[in-house]
């Protein structure tokens, strides 16, 4: 099952922070609810596969225009995590792992036929 719009919206902000190793508002929302990053591993993987990183022009500290490889999007006020509990996020994460593994088996079977 693909990511829901609510999952993608939240994960956009979380991916941005996660890939920059920043503890921003999306990360704080997860921590406040007792989540840890491994609860979302395959959700984040699914987000990055469907929303690949982009090169963006940004200014560095000296004011020079440089290209930066950006995952997700910066959001000072991200939506709340769409999962009602850590356990719900873990179940959803497990669903995506199962789907990913099934897709790998199908691909392997196609190439060996």
C-alpha positions, 0 to 999 in steps of 0.5 A: 500500500502506498504512503498516504497523503498524511504520511507523505506530508509528515515524512517530507519534513522528517526526511529533511531533518533526518538526512541533515542530522537535525533535530527540528520540529518534525523530530521533536513531534516524534520524540514527544510521542515516544517514537524512535527513528527505527520505528519509521525506517521503511516508511522513510525509505518508501518516502524517498523512493516516491519523492527522490532528493532534488538539487536546489540552489541555496546560499552558503554562509558566505552568500555564494549560490551553491547546489545542495542535494535536498531530501524532503522539504524544510517545514518550520511547522510540520503536520503532526505524525499521522500515526496515533501511537508508536505501535501504529507506526511500527505496524505500518513500518512492518507493512512496508517492509513486507511489501518491499520484501515481496517486491524483491522476490517478484523481481528476482523471480522475473530475472531468473525466469 
